[in-house]
Amino acid sequence: MSVRDVRKSYGDLHALDGATFSIEMGECFALLGPNGAGKTTITEILEGYRRRDSGEAQVLGIDPARGDRVWRSQLGIVLQTDRDLGDLTVAEAVRHFAGYYPDPRDPDDVIDSVGLTSKRRSRNEKLSGGQRRRLDVALGLIGRPRVLFLDEPTTGFDPEARREFWTLIDGLKAEGTTILLTTHYLEEAQHLADRVAVISRGRVLACDTPDRLGGRERSSARVSWIEDGVRVETQTMSPTTVVLELAQRLGGDVPGLEVHRETLEDIYLSMLDDDRDEEAGESA
């Protein structure tokens, strides 16, 4: 899957301004960015739901703008908004969507995998927001997709449900499913994604593994501890060495020991701040 110099405008609004990245088969790739950055627009272009103005795009070797019914049957799509399922029950909805695909998963297994076993006879209109989101995920999985699009899939999930969803996605990754994920949860991207891209103002600012994004692996760590009743701290590229030396010098446990490295969230927010500064400079 790839996009190259993809552009999309709505009047004077440039939703995408030359976005470029590629996704390997079997990879989980996360798109990170603030609201309005272009994440949903580029996802819908790759799904074949929206036309780009210019640039190139491919999914499973096909231009999404020309994707046929066979091509679409190989995609799983979880939209950002709930589907309109009328008064269907959970079981009815999943079985109905299973009929659209040549080799669907077992509907009962899919319902179980998204944690809706006890709600299989409940009608869509009676489900909570989080439960409707789980049903959307079930409908995205039922066709045994080769490529799965997840647009903010865990919005409305409680922490336990989110962790269960991560386990489900880990299983799909192990099966070789290619996944494009958009999320506002940086911990989710850190856990699930093989690579992440940060997008802002329709442009990809950076793309790398979560641990290497923005030179994160080269950033120093802050080690702090309490000695003689005083909080002491130091910056170091070798925090393990510092901790071992402290333990030896202080005779074992290090009082008040804290080690902090830049998180994915730290790097992400720093990139967005830099981009806003650049935008302000362009406007000046």
SEMI-278975 format. One line per 4 residues: number of its first residue (from 0); their letters; for each residue x, y, z of N, C-alpha, C. Coordinates in steps of 0.2 Angstrom, whole numbers. Layout:
<kebas>
NUM) a) X/Y/Z/X/Y/Z/X/Y/Z; ... .
</kebas>
This chain:
<kebas>
0) msvr) 4/-6/0/0/0/0/5/6/0; 3/11/-4/7/17/-4/3/23/-7; 5/29/-5/3/35/-7/9/39/-9; 9/43/-14/14/47/-16/12/54/-19 .
4) dvrk) 14/59/-15/12/66/-17/5/67/-18; 1/64/-13/-7/64/-14/-9/71/-11; -13/74/-15/-16/81/-13/-24/80/-14; -27/84/-9/-34/85/-9/-36/91/-6 .
8) sygd) -40/95/-10/-42/102/-7/-50/102/-8; -52/106/-3/-59/108/-3/-59/116/-3; -60/119/-9/-59/126/-10/-52/128/-8; -52/133/-3/-45/135/-1/-42/131/4 .
12) lhal) -46/126/7/-43/121/12/-39/115/9; -33/115/11/-29/109/8/-29/104/13; -33/99/12/-34/93/17/-28/89/17; -25/88/11/-19/84/10/-14/88/5 .
16) dgat) -8/89/7/-3/93/3/3/90/2; 2/85/-3/8/81/-5/10/75/0; 5/72/3/6/66/8/10/60/4; 15/58/7/19/52/5/21/47/10 .
20) fsie) 19/41/9/22/35/13/20/29/10; 23/23/13/21/17/10/20/12/16; 17/7/15/15/2/20/17/-5/17; 21/-9/21/23/-16/19/17/-21/20 .
24) mgec) 17/-26/16/12/-31/18/13/-34/24; 8/-35/28/8/-38/35/10/-33/40; 11/-27/39/13/-22/43/7/-18/47; 8/-16/53/3/-12/56/6/-5/56 .
28) fall) 3/0/53/5/7/52/0/11/55; 3/16/59/-2/20/62/-1/28/60; -6/31/58/-6/38/57/-8/42/63; -4/47/65/-5/51/71/-5/58/68 .
32) gpng) -10/62/71/-10/69/70/-16/72/73; -16/78/74/-22/82/77/-28/81/73; -34/83/76/-40/83/72/-39/88/66; -41/86/60/-41/91/54/-34/90/51 .
36) agkt) -30/85/53/-23/85/50/-23/81/43; -29/78/41/-29/74/35/-29/67/36; -29/64/42/-29/57/43/-35/53/40; -41/56/41/-47/52/38/-48/53/31 .
40) tite) -46/59/28/-46/60/21/-41/55/17; -35/54/20/-31/50/16/-33/42/17; -36/41/23/-39/34/24/-44/33/19; -49/37/18/-55/37/14/-52/36/6 .
44) ileg) -47/40/5/-44/39/-2/-42/32/-3; -38/29/2/-36/22/1/-41/17/1; -47/19/4/-52/14/4/-56/14/-2; -55/19/-6/-59/20/-12/-65/24/-11 .
48) yrrr) -66/27/-6/-72/31/-4/-72/38/-6; -66/41/-7/-65/48/-9/-59/49/-14; -61/53/-19/-56/54/-25/-51/59/-23; -45/58/-25/-39/63/-23/-39/67/-29 .
52) dsge) -36/73/-28/-35/78/-34/-29/76/-38; -24/74/-35/-18/72/-39/-14/68/-35; -8/65/-38/-4/60/-34/-6/53/-36; -2/49/-33/-3/42/-34/-5/38/-28 .
56) aqvl) -9/33/-28/-11/28/-23/-12/21/-25; -10/16/-21/-11/9/-23/-12/6/-16; -17/1/-17/-19/-4/-12/-20/-11/-15; -16/-15/-13/-16/-22/-16/-14/-22/-23 .
60) gidp) -10/-17/-25/-8/-16/-32/-13/-13/-36; -18/-10/-34/-24/-7/-37/-25/0/-35; -26/5/-40/-28/11/-38/-35/11/-35; -35/14/-29/-42/13/-26/-47/17/-29 .
64) argd) -46/22/-34/-51/25/-37/-54/20/-43; -50/15/-44/-53/10/-49/-54/3/-46; -55/3/-40/-56/-4/-36/-62/-7/-38; -63/-13/-40/-69/-16/-41/-71/-20/-35 .
68) rvwr) -77/-24/-37/-80/-28/-31/-75/-33/-28; -71/-37/-32/-67/-42/-30/-61/-38/-25; -59/-32/-27/-54/-29/-23/-57/-27/-17; -63/-24/-17/-66/-22/-11/-68/-27/-6 .
72) sqlg) -69/-33/-8/-70/-39/-4/-64/-41/0; -58/-38/-2/-52/-40/2/-50/-35/7; -54/-30/8/-53/-24/13/-58/-25/19; -56/-23/25/-60/-23/30/-60/-15/33 .
76) ivlq) -65/-12/34/-66/-5/35/-69/-4/42; -66/0/46/-70/2/52/-69/10/52; -75/12/51/-76/20/50/-75/23/56; -74/30/56/-74/34/62/-81/35/65 .
80) tdrd) -86/34/61/-93/35/64/-96/29/64; -101/28/68/-105/21/68/-109/20/62; -110/14/60/-114/12/54/-121/13/56; -125/14/51/-133/14/52/-135/7/51 .
84) lgdl) -137/3/57/-139/-4/56/-146/-5/58; -149/1/59/-157/0/60/-158/-3/66; -163/-8/66/-165/-12/72/-162/-19/72; -157/-20/68/-154/-27/68/-150/-28/75 .
88) tvae) -151/-35/77/-147/-37/83/-140/-37/81; -135/-38/86/-128/-39/85/-127/-45/80; -130/-51/82/-129/-57/78/-132/-56/71; -138/-53/70/-141/-52/64/-136/-48/59 .
92) avrh) -133/-42/62/-129/-38/58/-123/-41/56; -120/-45/60/-113/-49/59/-115/-54/53; -120/-58/54/-122/-63/49/-123/-60/43; -127/-54/43/-129/-51/37/-123/-49/33 .
96) fagy) -118/-46/36/-112/-43/33/-107/-49/31; -108/-55/34/-104/-61/32/-106/-63/25; -112/-62/23/-114/-64/17/-112/-60/11; -108/-55/12/-105/-51/7/-98/-53/5 .
100) ypdp) -96/-58/8/-89/-60/7/-88/-67/5; -83/-69/1/-83/-76/-1/-80/-81/4; -76/-79/9/-74/-83/14/-74/-80/21; -80/-78/23/-80/-75/30/-78/-79/36 .
104) rdpd) -76/-75/41/-75/-79/47/-81/-81/50; -81/-85/55/-87/-88/58/-90/-82/63; -96/-80/61/-99/-74/65/-99/-75/72; -100/-81/75/-100/-81/82/-93/-80/85 .
108) dvid) -88/-83/81/-81/-81/84/-80/-74/84; -82/-70/78/-80/-63/78/-84/-60/84; -90/-61/85/-94/-58/90/-90/-59/97; -88/-65/98/-84/-67/104/-78/-63/105 .
112) svgl) -74/-62/99/-68/-59/99/-68/-51/101; -74/-48/99/-74/-41/101/-78/-40/107; -79/-45/111/-82/-44/118/-90/-43/118; -93/-45/113/-101/-44/113/-105/-50/114 .
116) tskr) -102/-56/116/-105/-62/117/-112/-61/121; -112/-57/126/-118/-56/130/-123/-52/127; -121/-48/122/-125/-44/118/-127/-46/111; -126/-52/110/-128/-55/103/-135/-54/101 .
120) rsrn) -140/-54/106/-147/-53/104/-149/-46/105; -145/-42/107/-147/-35/108/-147/-31/102; -152/-27/101/-152/-23/95/-148/-17/95; -145/-15/89/-140/-10/89/-142/-3/92 .
124) ekls) -149/-1/92/-151/5/95/-150/5/103; -150/-1/106/-150/-2/113/-142/-3/115; -138/-3/111/-131/-4/113/-128/3/115; -123/3/120/-120/9/122/-115/11/116 .
128) ggqr) -112/17/117/-108/20/112/-102/15/111; -99/13/116/-93/8/116/-95/1/113; -101/-1/114/-103/-7/112/-104/-7/104; -107/-1/102/-108/0/95/-101/0/91 .
132) rrld) -96/3/95/-90/3/92/-87/-4/91; -88/-8/96/-86/-15/95/-89/-19/89; -96/-17/89/-99/-20/83/-96/-18/76; -94/-11/76/-91/-9/70/-85/-13/68 .
136) valg) -81/-14/74/-75/-18/73/-76/-25/70; -81/-28/73/-83/-35/71/-85/-35/63; -89/-30/61/-91/-30/54/-85/-28/50; -79/-25/52/-73/-24/48/-69/-30/48 .
140) ligr) -70/-35/53/-66/-41/53/-69/-47/49; -76/-47/49/-80/-53/47/-77/-56/40; -75/-51/35/-73/-54/29/-66/-57/28; -63/-58/33/-56/-60/33/-52/-56/29 .
144) prvl) -51/-49/30/-48/-45/25/-40/-46/25; -38/-44/19/-30/-44/18/-28/-37/21; -32/-32/20/-30/-25/22/-36/-23/27; -34/-21/33/-39/-18/37/-38/-11/39 .
148) flde) -43/-7/38/-43/0/39/-46/2/46; -43/5/51/-46/6/57/-45/13/59; -51/17/58/-51/24/59/-53/26/66; -48/27/71/-50/28/78/-54/23/81 .
152) pttg) -52/16/80/-57/11/82/-59/10/89; -55/12/94/-56/11/101/-59/17/104; -61/22/101/-65/28/104/-71/25/107; -72/27/114/-77/25/118/-76/18/121 .
156) fdpe) -70/15/120/-69/9/124/-66/11/131; -68/7/136/-65/7/142/-58/4/142; -54/5/147/-47/3/147/-46/-5/146; -51/-9/149/-51/-16/148/-52/-18/141 .
160) arre) -58/-15/138/-60/-16/132/-54/-15/127; -51/-9/128/-45/-7/123/-40/-12/123; -38/-15/129/-33/-20/130/-35/-26/126; -41/-28/127/-44/-34/123/-43/-33/116 .
164) fwtl) -45/-27/114/-44/-25/106/-37/-26/104; -32/-23/108/-25/-24/106/-23/-31/105; -26/-36/109/-24/-43/109/-27/-45/102; -33/-43/101/-36/-45/94/-32/-43/88 .
168) idgl) -30/-37/88/-26/-34/83/-19/-38/82; -16/-39/88/-10/-43/88/-11/-50/85; -16/-53/86/-18/-59/82/-19/-58/75; -22/-53/73/-23/-52/65/-16/-50/62 .
172) kaeg) -11/-47/66/-5/-46/63/-1/-52/62; -2/-57/67/2/-63/67/-1/-67/61; -7/-66/59/-10/-69/53/-7/-66/46; -4/-60/47/-2/-57/41/-6/-52/38 .
176) ttil) -11/-50/42/-16/-44/40/-12/-38/40; -13/-34/34/-10/-27/34/-15/-22/37; -12/-18/41/-17/-14/45/-15/-6/45; -20/-2/43/-18/5/43/-23/8/49 .
180) ltth) -20/11/54/-23/13/60/-22/20/61; -28/24/62/-27/31/65/-30/31/72; -26/34/76/-28/34/83/-25/41/87; -29/43/92/-27/48/96/-23/46/102 .
184) ylee) -23/39/103/-20/36/109/-13/34/107; -8/38/110/-1/36/108/1/30/111; -2/28/117/0/21/120/-2/16/115; -8/17/112/-10/12/107/-6/11/101 .
188) aqhl) -3/17/98/1/17/93/8/13/95; 10/15/101/16/12/103/16/4/104; 10/2/106/9/-5/107/8/-9/100; 4/-6/96/2/-10/90/6/-9/84 .
192) adrv) 9/-3/83/11/-1/76/19/-3/75; 20/-6/69/27/-7/67/30/-1/66; 27/4/62/29/10/61/23/15/62; 25/22/63/20/27/64/23/33/59 .
196) avis) 18/37/57/19/43/53/15/48/57; 18/54/57/15/60/60/13/64/55; 6/66/54/4/70/49/1/77/52; 2/82/49/0/89/51/-1/93/45 .
200) rgrv) -7/97/44/-8/101/39/-8/97/32; -10/91/32/-10/87/26/-3/85/23; 2/85/28/9/83/26/12/79/31; 16/74/29/19/69/33/25/72/36 .
204) lacd) 25/73/42/31/76/45/37/71/47; 35/65/48/40/60/50/37/53/50; 41/48/48/39/41/48/45/37/50; 43/33/55/48/28/58/45/23/63 .
208) tpdr) 49/19/66/46/15/71/45/19/77; 40/17/81/39/21/87/45/22/92; 50/18/92/55/19/96/61/23/93; 60/24/86/65/28/83/63/35/80 .
212) lggr) 56/36/81/53/42/78/56/48/81; 58/53/76/61/59/78/68/58/82; 71/53/81/78/52/84/77/50/92; 71/47/93/69/46/100/75/41/103 .
216) erss) 77/36/99/82/32/102/89/35/104; 90/41/101/96/45/103/95/50/108; 89/50/111/88/55/116/91/53/123; 93/58/127/96/56/133/90/55/138 .
220) arvs) 92/51/143/87/50/149/89/54/155; 84/55/159/84/59/165/84/54/171; 89/53/175/89/49/180/89/53/187; 85/52/191/85/56/197/84/51/203 .
224) wied) 87/54/209/86/50/215/87/54/221; 86/51/227/87/55/233/93/53/237; 97/58/238/104/56/242/105/62/247; 106/59/253/107/64/259/101/69/260 .
228) gvrv) 95/66/258/89/70/259/87/75/253; 91/75/248/91/80/243/90/76/236; 85/79/232/84/76/226/89/78/221; 92/73/218/98/74/213/96/71/206 .
232) etqt) 98/74/201/96/72/194/102/73/189; 102/69/184/107/69/179/105/67/172; 107/70/167/105/68/160/111/63/158; 109/58/154/114/53/152/111/49/146 .
236) mspt) 116/47/142/114/42/137/114/35/139; 117/34/145/117/27/147/114/26/154; 107/26/155/104/26/161/105/20/165; 106/14/162/107/8/165/114/8/169 .
240) tvvl) 119/11/166/125/11/169/125/16/175; 122/21/174/121/26/180/117/23/186; 112/19/184/108/16/190/113/10/193; 116/7/189/121/1/192/126/5/197 .
244) elaq) 129/10/194/134/14/198/131/16/205; 125/19/204/122/22/210/120/16/215; 118/10/213/116/5/217/122/2/221; 128/2/217/134/0/220/136/5/226 .
248) rlgg) 136/11/224/138/16/229/134/17/235; 127/16/234/123/17/239/121/11/243; 124/5/241/123/-1/244/117/-5/243; 115/-4/237/109/-8/235/103/-4/232 .
252) dvpg) 98/-3/236/92/1/233/94/8/233; 91/11/228/92/18/226/86/22/228; 86/26/234/80/30/236/77/34/231; 71/34/230/67/39/226/70/38/218 .
256) levh) 72/32/216/75/32/209/69/33/204; 70/37/199/66/38/193/70/39/187; 68/35/182/71/36/175/66/38/170; 68/43/167/63/46/162/66/47/155 .
260) retl) 64/43/150/66/44/143/60/48/139; 61/51/134/56/54/130/51/49/127; 45/50/129/40/45/126/38/47/119; 34/42/116/32/44/109/27/50/109 .
264) ediy) 24/51/115/19/57/116/24/63/116; 29/63/119/34/69/120/36/71/113; 38/66/109/41/67/102/35/70/98; 30/67/98/24/68/94/22/76/95 .
268) lsml) 21/78/102/19/84/103/25/89/101; 31/88/102/36/92/100/36/93/92; 35/88/88/34/89/81/28/94/79; 23/93/83/17/97/81/18/104/83 .
272) dddr) 22/105/89/24/112/91/28/115/86; 33/111/83/38/114/78/34/116/72; 29/112/70/25/113/64/21/119/65; 18/120/71/14/126/72/18/133/72 .
276) deea) 25/132/74/29/138/74/31/139/66; 32/134/62/33/135/55/27/138/52; 21/136/54/15/139/51/14/146/52; 16/148/59/16/155/61/21/159/57 .
280) gesa) 27/156/56/32/160/52/30/161/45; 26/156/42/24/157/35/18/162/34; 14/163/40/9/167/40/11/175/41; 17/175/44/19/182/46/21/186/40 .
</kebas>
